[in-house]
Amino acid sequence: MLFAFWALVGWCGTPWPRRWHWPPPPPPPPDPWLTKAINVVGGIAGGWAFTQAWAVTGQMSGIDVAASAVGALVGATVLGDLAGLANVAKR
């Protein structure tokens, strides 16, 4: 269940929100599903790495799960940015 939570954290926030503000946000990437899949993998990897770095003995409490979400978010952001840089370099 924890892996599903990390995948959800990685999935969230991938596309730009559709709100009216100035200046308008940049357009979404051409293939958002690939971007979301990369962010899900990064979220799982980041959450797992966080729990390995700060190991919890026994069962994880709610605060431990919430703290691992920070690792999942960082992992998703880093892997998504690396994939974006690779995509820009490919063009």
Buried (B, 14 or more C-beta within 10 A) or exposed (E): EBEEBBBEBBBBEBEEEEEEEEEEEEEEBEEEEEBBBBBBBBBBBBBBBBBEEEEEEEEBEEEBBEBBBEBBBBBBBBBBEEBEEEBEEEE
